[in-house]
Amino acid sequence: MNPEPASAGTIPRATFASLVTDRLRTNIVDGSLKPGSQLSEIELATSFGVSRGPVREALQGLVQEGLLLSEPHRGVFVPVLTGEDVRDVYVAREALESAAIRAIMSSATTAVAHDALDRLVTLMARAEAAGDWASVGNLDLEFHVALVDASSSQRLRRMFTTVISETRLCLGVLTADDARDDLVQEHRLICDAMKEGETEQALAVLRRHFDDAVVTLLRRQAPVGARPSDKVEAIS
């Protein structure tokens, strides 16, 4: 985490804050900043070559996203999620994504939503065939974001932003052995059920998809400090 210092006179403070936010978000998600790590404004400002203001803004933004935890009189930490936290994240995801599916299926945008989701599943399958597990994982989460976006509900989107960030924290405990062979197929089944107007079938597959993810996460949660592999996100 040693970016080249930039001139404060040429780059707006907001840009500095965005750069710091992006770098910290990446370091939290990829495991460079391990669960339980405490973040220091002074140390981060020195590392990034910026003042404490942009760092403070970045930390506050990541706390709002759910990627950091602010504890009064103690500081800011990368959260350590318990088994109950993992279950709760997926309870919230099932509620939000089920609501999104119902909203899509009751609207005139089902075909458009299907096309967008189908494109992502196709890309996931190609990435899986190529052994590009990092892309599989990214496309997996992108599928679920696209699903909620297709609901056209601003409130669902807003609530989902925090939940998907917390999902990334959950996935940080996984290893290469946790990649699921049926991942692409499950996304395909959700997509196809929506295309055929089978709302309950789509919801059932989504529920099974999340149940399997929770089982895997709880099994692998013990080594919380472990570094994730390039397959780490291919389970959500």
Order of alpha helices (4+ residues) and beta strands (2+ residues): alpha-beta-alpha-alpha-beta-beta-alpha-alpha-alpha-alpha-alpha-alpha
